Amino acid sequence: MAPRPFWKGYLKLSLVTCPVALTPAVTESEKLRFHTLDRKTGHRVVSRYVDAESGEPVEKDEQAKGYPRGEKDYVLLEDDELEAIRLESAHTIDIETFAPASDIDWIWYDRPHYLTPDDPVGEEAFAVIRDAMRSTRTVGVARLVLHAHERAVMLEPRDKGVVLWTLRYGDELRDRF
């Protein structure tokens, strides 16, 4: 079965806009996964949340999200507060700049996705943007809201489409040297 797009929106460059769709370029469905089992019965073991101090189970309606301020000191956040700060997606990939493809080192690349035109009317505009990047050996750099998180992305022309790479931010990389 062919993968289906998980995101639809618009690719925008200045006054040129075209409808596009994002499809995962990698799959994890064939990955070998192990489950934890009860050795005696062969049944799967399930996880339960327990209070770290008392060891007592904590039911779902008693659980809350918290941000650590210090040791054993948390700011508690309720679901409605988290919903209020949730990023809304404009469903637009607005290309902010172009850079030589060689300027973005592989260590910044996170996950690849296929970006394709989403209707016949937008195919020409999509091809113009893709071919311009290809002929100038550049990539587009943009921002995109995916799963309520803003991500920096790189658009790399590839064959008849574009590979959209989510990029890592500086705080996600460890200092090595």
OpenMM code with the backbone's topology and positions (N, CA, C; nanometers):
from openmm import Vec3, app, unit

residues = "MET ALA PRO ARG PRO PHE TRP LYS GLY TYR LEU LYS LEU SER LEU VAL THR CYS PRO VAL ALA LEU THR PRO ALA VAL THR GLU SER GLU LYS LEU ARG PHE HIS THR LEU ASP ARG LYS THR GLY HIS ARG VAL VAL SER ARG TYR VAL ASP ALA GLU SER GLY GLU PRO VAL GLU LYS ASP GLU GLN ALA LYS GLY TYR PRO ARG GLY GLU LYS ASP TYR VAL LEU LEU GLU ASP ASP GLU LEU GLU ALA ILE ARG LEU GLU SER ALA HIS THR ILE ASP ILE GLU THR PHE ALA PRO ALA SER ASP ILE ASP TRP ILE TRP TYR ASP ARG PRO HIS TYR LEU THR PRO ASP ASP PRO VAL GLY GLU GLU ALA PHE ALA VAL ILE ARG ASP ALA MET ARG SER THR ARG THR VAL GLY VAL ALA ARG LEU VAL LEU HIS ALA HIS GLU ARG ALA VAL MET LEU GLU PRO ARG ASP LYS GLY VAL VAL LEU TRP THR LEU ARG TYR GLY ASP GLU LEU ARG ASP ARG PHE".split()
positions = [
    Vec3(0.0838, -0.1179, 0.0000),
    Vec3(0.0000, 0.0000, 0.0000),
    Vec3(0.0886, 0.1246, 0.0000),
    Vec3(0.0581, 0.2178, -0.0862),
    Vec3(0.1358, 0.3410, -0.0971),
    Vec3(0.1121, 0.4286, 0.0256),
    Vec3(0.2195, 0.4936, 0.0739),
    Vec3(0.2012, 0.5822, 0.1892),
    Vec3(0.1123, 0.7007, 0.1530),
    Vec3(0.0318, 0.7417, 0.2498),
    Vec3(-0.0585, 0.8552, 0.2276),
    Vec3(0.0007, 0.9808, 0.2908),
    Vec3(-0.0305, 1.0964, 0.2331),
    Vec3(0.0163, 1.2219, 0.2927),
    Vec3(-0.0382, 1.2384, 0.4347),
    Vec3(0.0466, 1.2891, 0.5236),
    Vec3(0.0025, 1.3149, 0.6605),
    Vec3(-0.0182, 1.4641, 0.6847),
    Vec3(0.0182, 1.5464, 0.5871),
    Vec3(0.0049, 1.6921, 0.5999),
    Vec3(-0.0234, 1.7471, 0.4611),
    Vec3(-0.1156, 1.8411, 0.4541),
    Vec3(-0.1438, 1.9118, 0.3292),
    Vec3(-0.1469, 2.0608, 0.3583),
    Vec3(-0.0946, 2.1378, 0.2653),
    Vec3(-0.0918, 2.2820, 0.2837),
    Vec3(-0.0447, 2.3490, 0.1565),
    Vec3(0.0324, 2.4574, 0.1743),
    Vec3(0.0757, 2.5367, 0.0599),
    Vec3(0.2245, 2.5646, 0.0675),
    Vec3(0.2891, 2.5608, -0.0472),
    Vec3(0.4273, 2.6034, -0.0619),
    Vec3(0.4217, 2.7444, -0.1178),
    Vec3(0.4915, 2.8365, -0.0504),
    Vec3(0.4822, 2.9772, -0.0898),
    Vec3(0.6213, 3.0348, -0.1078),
    Vec3(0.6390, 3.1038, -0.2183),
    Vec3(0.7609, 3.1790, -0.2454),
    Vec3(0.7172, 3.3122, -0.3028),
    Vec3(0.7310, 3.4174, -0.2221),
    Vec3(0.6877, 3.5509, -0.2615),
    Vec3(0.5399, 3.5475, -0.2998),
    Vec3(0.5071, 3.5755, -0.4259),
    Vec3(0.3673, 3.5769, -0.4686),
    Vec3(0.3219, 3.4446, -0.5305),
    Vec3(0.4137, 3.3475, -0.5394),
    Vec3(0.3811, 3.2173, -0.5986),
    Vec3(0.3418, 3.1206, -0.4873),
    Vec3(0.2232, 3.0624, -0.4995),
    Vec3(0.1732, 2.9669, -0.4004),
    Vec3(0.1165, 2.8460, -0.4734),
    Vec3(0.1442, 2.7276, -0.4188),
    Vec3(0.0858, 2.6069, -0.4786),
    Vec3(0.0525, 2.5056, -0.3692),
    Vec3(-0.0553, 2.4295, -0.3873),
    Vec3(-0.0930, 2.3281, -0.2888),
    Vec3(0.0043, 2.2099, -0.2935),
    Vec3(0.0445, 2.1636, -0.1744),
    Vec3(0.1405, 2.0533, -0.1646),
    Vec3(0.0967, 1.9537, -0.0581),
    Vec3(0.1579, 1.8363, -0.0631),
    Vec3(0.1327, 1.7318, 0.0362),
    Vec3(0.2664, 1.6752, 0.0828),
    Vec3(0.2726, 1.6372, 0.2105),
    Vec3(0.3923, 1.5761, 0.2694),
    Vec3(0.3657, 1.4291, 0.2975),
    Vec3(0.4586, 1.3455, 0.2548),
    Vec3(0.4504, 1.2019, 0.2773),
    Vec3(0.5809, 1.1574, 0.3420),
    Vec3(0.5769, 1.0706, 0.4406),
    Vec3(0.7026, 1.0240, 0.5011),
    Vec3(0.7917, 0.9566, 0.3962),
    Vec3(0.9213, 0.9837, 0.4029),
    Vec3(1.0159, 0.9210, 0.3104),
    Vec3(1.0751, 0.7937, 0.3698),
    Vec3(1.0562, 0.7733, 0.4984),
    Vec3(1.1068, 0.6526, 0.5646),
    Vec3(0.9919, 0.5846, 0.6377),
    Vec3(1.0083, 0.4560, 0.6629),
    Vec3(0.9064, 0.3813, 0.7353),
    Vec3(0.9707, 0.3061, 0.8508),
    Vec3(0.8948, 0.2889, 0.9546),
    Vec3(0.9413, 0.2094, 1.0674),
    Vec3(0.8551, 0.0860, 1.0841),
    Vec3(0.7639, 0.0628, 0.9904),
    Vec3(0.6703, -0.0486, 1.0055),
    Vec3(0.7392, -0.1846, 0.9943),
    Vec3(0.8518, -0.1909, 0.9259),
    Vec3(0.9226, -0.3183, 0.9111),
    Vec3(1.0265, -0.3401, 1.0211),
    Vec3(1.0382, -0.2448, 1.1124),
    Vec3(1.1369, -0.2542, 1.2185),
    Vec3(1.0995, -0.3669, 1.3149),
    Vec3(1.1978, -0.4445, 1.3564),
    Vec3(1.1753, -0.5519, 1.4519),
    Vec3(1.1527, -0.4914, 1.5899),
    Vec3(1.0420, -0.5259, 1.6517),
    Vec3(1.0085, -0.4717, 1.7834),
    Vec3(0.9870, -0.5866, 1.8809),
    Vec3(1.0334, -0.5669, 2.0027),
    Vec3(1.0146, -0.6651, 2.1082),
    Vec3(0.9152, -0.6118, 2.2098),
    Vec3(0.8418, -0.7002, 2.2725),
    Vec3(0.7486, -0.6654, 2.3786),
    Vec3(0.7968, -0.7302, 2.5076),
    Vec3(0.7652, -0.6674, 2.6195),
    Vec3(0.7972, -0.7260, 2.7490),
    Vec3(0.6841, -0.8204, 2.7870),
    Vec3(0.7218, -0.9419, 2.8250),
    Vec3(0.6232, -1.0452, 2.8558),
    Vec3(0.6414, -1.0975, 2.9975),
    Vec3(0.5344, -1.1506, 3.0524),
    Vec3(0.5409, -1.2240, 3.1785),
    Vec3(0.5963, -1.3620, 3.1433),
    Vec3(0.7121, -1.3942, 3.1964),
    Vec3(0.7789, -1.5195, 3.1630),
    Vec3(0.6902, -1.6413, 3.1907),
    Vec3(0.6121, -1.6372, 3.2994),
    Vec3(0.5300, -1.7529, 3.3384),
    Vec3(0.4089, -1.7720, 3.2473),
    Vec3(0.3378, -1.6621, 3.2151),
    Vec3(0.2122, -1.6748, 3.1396),
    Vec3(0.2278, -1.6474, 2.9906),
    Vec3(0.3336, -1.5752, 2.9528),
    Vec3(0.3510, -1.5361, 2.8134),
    Vec3(0.2685, -1.4148, 2.7747),
    Vec3(0.1955, -1.3554, 2.8708),
    Vec3(0.1135, -1.2370, 2.8431),
    Vec3(0.2010, -1.1118, 2.8403),
    Vec3(0.1553, -1.0128, 2.7612),
    Vec3(0.2270, -0.8848, 2.7578),
    Vec3(0.2124, -0.8131, 2.8908),
    Vec3(0.3168, -0.7401, 2.9263),
    Vec3(0.3183, -0.6593, 3.0477),
    Vec3(0.2840, -0.5163, 3.0078),
    Vec3(0.1987, -0.4489, 3.0859),
    Vec3(0.1621, -0.3107, 3.0566),
    Vec3(0.2287, -0.2177, 3.1568),
    Vec3(0.2518, -0.0954, 3.1129),
    Vec3(0.3121, 0.0054, 3.2003),
    Vec3(0.2039, 0.0764, 3.2792),
    Vec3(0.2362, 0.1139, 3.3989),
    Vec3(0.1467, 0.1935, 3.4830),
    Vec3(0.2283, 0.3066, 3.5430),
    Vec3(0.1636, 0.4224, 3.5540),
    Vec3(0.2291, 0.5342, 3.6197),
    Vec3(0.2121, 0.5208, 3.7701),
    Vec3(0.3239, 0.5349, 3.8417),
    Vec3(0.3202, 0.5275, 3.9880),
    Vec3(0.3889, 0.6500, 4.0452),
    Vec3(0.3450, 0.6910, 4.1630),
    Vec3(0.4057, 0.8025, 4.2347),
    Vec3(0.5484, 0.7625, 4.2722),
    Vec3(0.6454, 0.8460, 4.2355),
    Vec3(0.7862, 0.8132, 4.2586),
    Vec3(0.8204, 0.8000, 4.4064),
    Vec3(0.7484, 0.8694, 4.4942),
    Vec3(0.7779, 0.8639, 4.6378),
    Vec3(0.7035, 0.7498, 4.7066),
    Vec3(0.5724, 0.7406, 4.6824),
    Vec3(0.4909, 0.6425, 4.7555),
    Vec3(0.4838, 0.5062, 4.6867),
    Vec3(0.5087, 0.5034, 4.5552),
    Vec3(0.4965, 0.3785, 4.4817),
    Vec3(0.3531, 0.3427, 4.4470),
    Vec3(0.2570, 0.4287, 4.4848),
    Vec3(0.1151, 0.4032, 4.4579),
    Vec3(0.0817, 0.4373, 4.3124),
    Vec3(-0.0082, 0.3606, 4.2501),
    Vec3(-0.0504, 0.3925, 4.1128),
    Vec3(-0.1211, 0.5282, 4.1070),
    Vec3(-0.1006, 0.6008, 3.9971),
    Vec3(-0.1657, 0.7302, 3.9757),
    Vec3(-0.2578, 0.7148, 3.8551),
    Vec3(-0.3879, 0.7325, 3.8786),
    Vec3(-0.4872, 0.7181, 3.7720),
    Vec3(-0.4749, 0.8331, 3.6724),
    Vec3(-0.5219, 0.8102, 3.5510),
    Vec3(-0.5106, 0.9077, 3.4419),
    Vec3(-0.5675, 1.0444, 3.4798),
    Vec3(-0.6835, 1.0480, 3.5455),
    Vec3(-0.7452, 1.1769, 3.5795),
    Vec3(-0.6711, 1.2505, 3.6909),
    Vec3(-0.5760, 1.1860, 3.7548),
    Vec3(-0.4956, 1.2497, 3.8596),
    Vec3(-0.3577, 1.2919, 3.8086),
    Vec3(-0.3271, 1.2626, 3.6834),
    Vec3(-0.1971, 1.2968, 3.6271),
    Vec3(-0.1998, 1.4391, 3.5717),
    Vec3(-0.0855, 1.5082, 3.5803),
    Vec3(-0.0725, 1.6441, 3.5277),
    Vec3(0.0658, 1.6594, 3.4662),
    Vec3(0.0790, 1.7554, 3.3787),
    Vec3(0.2092, 1.7876, 3.3205),
    Vec3(0.2758, 1.8913, 3.4094),
    Vec3(0.4079, 1.8837, 3.4197),
    Vec3(0.4804, 1.9797, 3.5011),
    Vec3(0.6151, 2.0121, 3.4410),
    Vec3(0.6577, 2.1351, 3.4631),
    Vec3(0.7875, 2.1798, 3.4152),
    Vec3(0.8769, 2.1998, 3.5369),
    Vec3(0.9963, 2.1374, 3.5389),
    Vec3(1.0816, 2.1486, 3.6583),
    Vec3(1.1425, 2.2881, 3.6744),
    Vec3(1.1303, 2.3419, 3.7975),
    Vec3(1.1957, 2.4683, 3.8335),
    Vec3(1.3208, 2.4414, 3.9142),
    Vec3(1.3192, 2.3322, 3.9836),
    Vec3(1.4307, 2.2928, 4.0682),
    Vec3(1.4049, 2.1511, 4.1155),
    Vec3(1.4870, 2.1056, 4.2079),
    Vec3(1.4693, 1.9700, 4.2583),
    Vec3(1.3378, 1.9587, 4.3349),
    Vec3(1.2519, 1.8680, 4.2924),
    Vec3(1.1200, 1.8443, 4.3525),
    Vec3(1.0304, 1.9683, 4.3507),
    Vec3(1.0551, 2.0605, 4.2581),
    Vec3(0.9746, 2.1820, 4.2466),
    Vec3(0.9303, 2.1959, 4.1010),
    Vec3(0.7989, 2.1888, 4.0786),
    Vec3(0.7449, 2.1899, 3.9433),
    Vec3(0.6366, 2.2957, 3.9282),
    Vec3(0.6280, 2.3509, 3.8082),
    Vec3(0.5148, 2.4339, 3.7699),
    Vec3(0.4151, 2.3388, 3.7051),
    Vec3(0.2962, 2.3235, 3.7657),
    Vec3(0.1943, 2.2348, 3.7103),
    Vec3(0.1160, 2.3067, 3.6016),
    Vec3(0.0930, 2.2370, 3.4918),
    Vec3(0.0190, 2.2933, 3.3794),
    Vec3(-0.1019, 2.2054, 3.3511),
    Vec3(-0.2173, 2.2687, 3.3414),
    Vec3(-0.3410, 2.1961, 3.3130),
    Vec3(-0.3588, 2.1830, 3.1616),
    Vec3(-0.4413, 2.0890, 3.1203),
    Vec3(-0.4638, 2.0647, 2.9774),
    Vec3(-0.5114, 2.1896, 2.9044),
    Vec3(-0.5999, 2.2691, 2.9662),
    Vec3(-0.6498, 2.3899, 2.8995),
    Vec3(-0.5395, 2.4943, 2.8836),
    Vec3(-0.4448, 2.4997, 2.9781),
    Vec3(-0.3320, 2.5921, 2.9661),
    Vec3(-0.2394, 2.5484, 2.8523),
    Vec3(-0.2156, 2.4191, 2.8422),
    Vec3(-0.1326, 2.3681, 2.7334),
    Vec3(-0.1998, 2.3915, 2.5984),
    Vec3(-0.3297, 2.3737, 2.5931),
    Vec3(-0.4044, 2.3955, 2.4688),
    Vec3(-0.3979, 2.5428, 2.4269),
    Vec3(-0.3973, 2.6336, 2.5247),
    Vec3(-0.3950, 2.7773, 2.4957),
    Vec3(-0.2633, 2.8210, 2.4312),
    Vec3(-0.1544, 2.7505, 2.4602),
    Vec3(-0.0250, 2.7887, 2.4035),
    Vec3(0.0150, 2.7016, 2.2846),
    Vec3(-0.0723, 2.6107, 2.2476),
    Vec3(-0.0449, 2.5207, 2.1355),
    Vec3(-0.0317, 2.6018, 2.0065),
    Vec3(0.0714, 2.5724, 1.9285),
    Vec3(0.0926, 2.6417, 1.8015),
    Vec3(-0.0117, 2.5988, 1.6995),
    Vec3(-0.0722, 2.6947, 1.6373),
    Vec3(-0.1663, 2.6665, 1.5296),
    Vec3(-0.0893, 2.6665, 1.3983),
    Vec3(-0.1210, 2.5754, 1.3129),
    Vec3(-0.0546, 2.5665, 1.1840),
    Vec3(-0.1297, 2.6493, 1.0807),
    Vec3(-0.0556, 2.7297, 1.0065),
    Vec3(-0.1141, 2.8031, 0.8942),
    Vec3(-0.1128, 2.7146, 0.7699),
    Vec3(-0.0582, 2.5946, 0.7847),
    Vec3(-0.0459, 2.4995, 0.6735),
    Vec3(0.0217, 2.5637, 0.5530),
    Vec3(0.1278, 2.6399, 0.5827),
    Vec3(0.2034, 2.7059, 0.4769),
    Vec3(0.3522, 2.6872, 0.5008),
    Vec3(0.4215, 2.6461, 0.3962),
    Vec3(0.5679, 2.6406, 0.3974),
    Vec3(0.6122, 2.7647, 0.3220),
    Vec3(0.6512, 2.8674, 0.3948),
    Vec3(0.6896, 2.9957, 0.3356),
    Vec3(0.8422, 2.9987, 0.3264),
    Vec3(0.8951, 2.9849, 0.2059),
    Vec3(1.0409, 2.9821, 0.1885),
    Vec3(1.0969, 3.1184, 0.2267),
    Vec3(1.1835, 3.1195, 0.3291),
    Vec3(1.2390, 3.2443, 0.3810),
    Vec3(1.3676, 3.2845, 0.3112),
    Vec3(1.4484, 3.1853, 0.2736),
    Vec3(1.5764, 3.2152, 0.2108),
    Vec3(1.6232, 3.0947, 0.1306),
    Vec3(1.7243, 3.1183, 0.0498),
    Vec3(1.7895, 3.0108, -0.0245),
    Vec3(1.9358, 3.0086, 0.0160),
    Vec3(1.9952, 2.8909, 0.0152),
    Vec3(2.1360, 2.8758, 0.0509),
    Vec3(2.1969, 2.7689, -0.0389),
    Vec3(2.3279, 2.7799, -0.0639),
    Vec3(2.3918, 2.6711, -0.1376),
    Vec3(2.3718, 2.5396, -0.0616),
    Vec3(2.3419, 2.4345, -0.1340),
    Vec3(2.3148, 2.3051, -0.0706),
    Vec3(2.4304, 2.2607, 0.0186),
    Vec3(2.5518, 2.2951, -0.0191),
    Vec3(2.6695, 2.2529, 0.0574),
    Vec3(2.6849, 2.3286, 0.1893),
    Vec3(2.6092, 2.4367, 0.2101),
    Vec3(2.6211, 2.5155, 0.3334),
    Vec3(2.5532, 2.4507, 0.4538),
    Vec3(2.4641, 2.3559, 0.4308),
    Vec3(2.3928, 2.2930, 0.5425),
    Vec3(2.4495, 2.1531, 0.5605),
    Vec3(2.5266, 2.1362, 0.6666),
    Vec3(2.5953, 2.0103, 0.6939),
    Vec3(2.4961, 1.9008, 0.7312),
    Vec3(2.5261, 1.7777, 0.6989),
    Vec3(2.4368, 1.6637, 0.7219),
    Vec3(2.3959, 1.6492, 0.8676),
    Vec3(2.4766, 1.6953, 0.9601),
    Vec3(2.4457, 1.6759, 1.1023),
    Vec3(2.3181, 1.7500, 1.1434),
    Vec3(2.2779, 1.8494, 1.0646),
    Vec3(2.1557, 1.9247, 1.0944),
    Vec3(2.0300, 1.8545, 1.0438),
    Vec3(2.0456, 1.7586, 0.9526),
    Vec3(1.9305, 1.6890, 0.8937),
    Vec3(1.8639, 1.5995, 0.9978),
    Vec3(1.7320, 1.6024, 1.0022),
    Vec3(1.6593, 1.5176, 1.0963),
    Vec3(1.5814, 1.4102, 1.0207),
    Vec3(1.4613, 1.4426, 0.9725),
    Vec3(1.3779, 1.3424, 0.9045),
    Vec3(1.3414, 1.3894, 0.7641),
    Vec3(1.3497, 1.2973, 0.6666),
    Vec3(1.3116, 1.3330, 0.5299),
    Vec3(1.1643, 1.3044, 0.5025),
    Vec3(1.1047, 1.3905, 0.4218),
    Vec3(0.9660, 1.3729, 0.3764),
    Vec3(0.9617, 1.4081, 0.2282),
    Vec3(0.8725, 1.3444, 0.1551),
    Vec3(0.8528, 1.3802, 0.0151),
    Vec3(0.7484, 1.4909, 0.0079),
    Vec3(0.7840, 1.5995, -0.0609),
    Vec3(0.6922, 1.7108, -0.0839),
    Vec3(0.6523, 1.7059, -0.2307),
    Vec3(0.5233, 1.6957, -0.2555),
    Vec3(0.4736, 1.6838, -0.3928),
    Vec3(0.3571, 1.7801, -0.4134),
    Vec3(0.3332, 1.8204, -0.5389),
    Vec3(0.2160, 1.9049, -0.5645),
    Vec3(0.0893, 1.8269, -0.5327),
    Vec3(-0.0116, 1.8975, -0.4811),
    Vec3(-0.1337, 1.8295, -0.4370),
    Vec3(-0.2500, 1.8430, -0.5346),
    Vec3(-0.2321, 1.9184, -0.6410),
    Vec3(-0.3356, 1.9206, -0.7449),
    Vec3(-0.2724, 1.9642, -0.8770),
    Vec3(-0.3350, 1.9310, -0.9864),
    Vec3(-0.2767, 1.9597, -1.1181),
    Vec3(-0.2519, 2.1086, -1.1434),
    Vec3(-0.3344, 2.1944, -1.0869),
    Vec3(-0.3192, 2.3389, -1.1086),
    Vec3(-0.1866, 2.3888, -1.0510),
    Vec3(-0.1440, 2.3331, -0.9389),
    Vec3(-0.0218, 2.3784, -0.8734),
    Vec3(0.1054, 2.3147, -0.9253),
    Vec3(0.0941, 2.2170, -1.0144),
    Vec3(0.2133, 2.1456, -1.0609),
    Vec3(0.3137, 2.2366, -1.1306),
    Vec3(0.2648, 2.3316, -1.2087),
    Vec3(0.3564, 2.4202, -1.2814),
    Vec3(0.4331, 2.5106, -1.1853),
    Vec3(0.3638, 2.5712, -1.0896),
    Vec3(0.4308, 2.6577, -0.9918),
    Vec3(0.5318, 2.5769, -0.9097),
    Vec3(0.4932, 2.4562, -0.8705),
    Vec3(0.5824, 2.3680, -0.7953),
    Vec3(0.7087, 2.3390, -0.8771),
    Vec3(0.6902, 2.3069, -1.0057),
    Vec3(0.8032, 2.2754, -1.0933),
    Vec3(0.8953, 2.3958, -1.1109),
    Vec3(0.8385, 2.5159, -1.1189),
    Vec3(0.9201, 2.6370, -1.1340),
    Vec3(1.0098, 2.6554, -1.0116),
    Vec3(0.9535, 2.6408, -0.8917),
    Vec3(1.0319, 2.6559, -0.7682),
    Vec3(1.1385, 2.5467, -0.7606),
    Vec3(1.1000, 2.4218, -0.7853),
    Vec3(1.1937, 2.3083, -0.7788),
    Vec3(1.3075, 2.3260, -0.8790),
    Vec3(1.2733, 2.3598, -1.0036),
    Vec3(1.3749, 2.3720, -1.1081),
    Vec3(1.4672, 2.4910, -1.0846),
    Vec3(1.4152, 2.5984, -1.0259),
    Vec3(1.5001, 2.7140, -0.9935),
    Vec3(1.6037, 2.6749, -0.8883),
    Vec3(1.5618, 2.5986, -0.7869),
    Vec3(1.6580, 2.5530, -0.6851),
    Vec3(1.7609, 2.4599, -0.7485),
    Vec3(1.7157, 2.3709, -0.8334),
    Vec3(1.8068, 2.2749, -0.8973),
    Vec3(1.9101, 2.3473, -0.9837),
    Vec3(1.8658, 2.4421, -1.0661),
    Vec3(1.9577, 2.5090, -1.1589),
    Vec3(2.0577, 2.5990, -1.0864),
    Vec3(2.0216, 2.6489, -0.9694),
    Vec3(2.1134, 2.7346, -0.8932),
    Vec3(2.1882, 2.6568, -0.7849),
    Vec3(2.1624, 2.5259, -0.7768),
    Vec3(2.2244, 2.4384, -0.6755),
    Vec3(2.2029, 2.4926, -0.5341),
    Vec3(2.0800, 2.5357, -0.5109),
    Vec3(2.0458, 2.5867, -0.3786),
    Vec3(1.9332, 2.5037, -0.3185),
    Vec3(1.9139, 2.5242, -0.1893),
    Vec3(1.8020, 2.4642, -0.1176),
    Vec3(1.7223, 2.5774, -0.0545),
    Vec3(1.5950, 2.5534, -0.0348),
    Vec3(1.5110, 2.6513, 0.0329),
    Vec3(1.5103, 2.6241, 0.1822),
    Vec3(1.5062, 2.7290, 0.2600),
    Vec3(1.4979, 2.7167, 0.4057),
    Vec3(1.3685, 2.7849, 0.4490),
    Vec3(1.2917, 2.7139, 0.5309),
    Vec3(1.1604, 2.7643, 0.5724),
    Vec3(1.1294, 2.7156, 0.7132),
    Vec3(1.0130, 2.7552, 0.7629),
    Vec3(0.9604, 2.7055, 0.8906),
    Vec3(0.8256, 2.6415, 0.8624),
    Vec3(0.7937, 2.5423, 0.9454),
    Vec3(0.6708, 2.4680, 0.9262),
    Vec3(0.6230, 2.4178, 1.0618),
    Vec3(0.4933, 2.4270, 1.0872),
    Vec3(0.4374, 2.3713, 1.2106),
    Vec3(0.3912, 2.2292, 1.1801),
    Vec3(0.4571, 2.1325, 1.2451),
    Vec3(0.4229, 1.9907, 1.2332),
    Vec3(0.3933, 1.9367, 1.3717),
    Vec3(0.2799, 1.8753, 1.3882),
    Vec3(0.2424, 1.8153, 1.5171),
    Vec3(0.2563, 1.9166, 1.6314),
    Vec3(0.2115, 2.0392, 1.6083),
    Vec3(0.2098, 2.1484, 1.7062),
    Vec3(0.3490, 2.1977, 1.7455),
    Vec3(0.4520, 2.1631, 1.6685),
    Vec3(0.5878, 2.2122, 1.6938),
    Vec3(0.6385, 2.2835, 1.5695),
    Vec3(0.6946, 2.4028, 1.5899),
    Vec3(0.7536, 2.4720, 1.4766),
    Vec3(0.8886, 2.4089, 1.4463),
    Vec3(0.9101, 2.3777, 1.3208),
    Vec3(1.0344, 2.3144, 1.2783),
    Vec3(1.0990, 2.3972, 1.1688),
    Vec3(1.2311, 2.4064, 1.1732),
    Vec3(1.3051, 2.4599, 1.0596),
    Vec3(1.3129, 2.3469, 0.9580),
    Vec3(1.2942, 2.3796, 0.8313),
    Vec3(1.2973, 2.2768, 0.7273),
    Vec3(1.3826, 2.3225, 0.6098),
    Vec3(1.4336, 2.2244, 0.5378),
    Vec3(1.5123, 2.2496, 0.4180),
    Vec3(1.4438, 2.1791, 0.3016),
    Vec3(1.4298, 2.2487, 0.1913),
    Vec3(1.3676, 2.1930, 0.0711),
    Vec3(1.4766, 2.1639, -0.0310),
    Vec3(1.4929, 2.0374, -0.0629),
    Vec3(1.5983, 1.9945, -0.1548),
    Vec3(1.5358, 1.9350, -0.2812),
    Vec3(1.5624, 1.9936, -0.3992),
    Vec3(1.5050, 1.9374, -0.5216),
    Vec3(1.5604, 1.7973, -0.5469),
    Vec3(1.4716, 1.7052, -0.5802),
    Vec3(1.5136, 1.5669, -0.6054),
    Vec3(1.4205, 1.5070, -0.7097),
    Vec3(1.4742, 1.4649, -0.8220),
    Vec3(1.3968, 1.4041, -0.9307),
    Vec3(1.2780, 1.4942, -0.9683),
    Vec3(1.1555, 1.4390, -0.9647),
    Vec3(1.0367, 1.5168, -1.0022),
    Vec3(0.9712, 1.5839, -0.8822),
    Vec3(1.0348, 1.5718, -0.7673),
    Vec3(0.9760, 1.6291, -0.6467),
    Vec3(1.0780, 1.7065, -0.5660),
    Vec3(1.0464, 1.7199, -0.4393),
    Vec3(1.1325, 1.7896, -0.3443),
    Vec3(1.1359, 1.7051, -0.2179),
    Vec3(1.2549, 1.6908, -0.1605),
    Vec3(1.2651, 1.6268, -0.0294),
    Vec3(1.2668, 1.7388, 0.0735),
    Vec3(1.1726, 1.7335, 0.1653),
    Vec3(1.1667, 1.8296, 0.2746),
    Vec3(1.2315, 1.7630, 0.3950),
    Vec3(1.3422, 1.8185, 0.4397),
    Vec3(1.4119, 1.7682, 0.5577),
    Vec3(1.3746, 1.8547, 0.6772),
    Vec3(1.3273, 1.7939, 0.7852),
    Vec3(1.3186, 1.8709, 0.9088),
    Vec3(1.4622, 1.8850, 0.9579),
    Vec3(1.4921, 2.0004, 1.0144),
    Vec3(1.6279, 2.0289, 1.0601),
    Vec3(1.6322, 2.0353, 1.2120),
    Vec3(1.7458, 2.0006, 1.2659),
    Vec3(1.7657, 2.0102, 1.4105),
    Vec3(1.8019, 2.1541, 1.4457),
    Vec3(1.7618, 2.1954, 1.5649),
    Vec3(1.8034, 2.3251, 1.6170),
    Vec3(1.9361, 2.3077, 1.6906),
    Vec3(2.0064, 2.4169, 1.7117),
    Vec3(2.1377, 2.4120, 1.7757),
    Vec3(2.1378, 2.3464, 1.9122),
    Vec3(2.0299, 2.3652, 1.9901),
    Vec3(2.0274, 2.3067, 2.1244),
    Vec3(2.0040, 2.1554, 2.1229),
    Vec3(1.9771, 2.0986, 2.0062),
    Vec3(1.9563, 1.9539, 1.9954),
    Vec3(2.0866, 1.8789, 1.9686),
    Vec3(2.1910, 1.9516, 1.9306),
    Vec3(2.3192, 1.8881, 1.9009),
    Vec3(2.4126, 1.8985, 2.0206),
    Vec3(2.4863, 1.7925, 2.0427),
    Vec3(2.5854, 1.7920, 2.1506),
    Vec3(2.7171, 1.8474, 2.0980),
    Vec3(2.7898, 1.9152, 2.1869),
    Vec3(2.9246, 1.9589, 2.1516),
    Vec3(3.0145, 1.8364, 2.1523),
    Vec3(3.0905, 1.8194, 2.0474),
    Vec3(3.1744, 1.7001, 2.0368),
    Vec3(3.3206, 1.7344, 2.0573),
    Vec3(3.3628, 1.8466, 2.0062),
    Vec3(3.5055, 1.8782, 2.0097),
    Vec3(3.5324, 2.0020, 2.0904),
] * unit.nanometer
topology = app.Topology()
chain = topology.addChain("A")
for resn in residues:
    res = topology.addResidue(resn, chain)
    for name in ("N", "CA", "C"):
        topology.addAtom(name, app.Element.getBySymbol(name[0]), res)
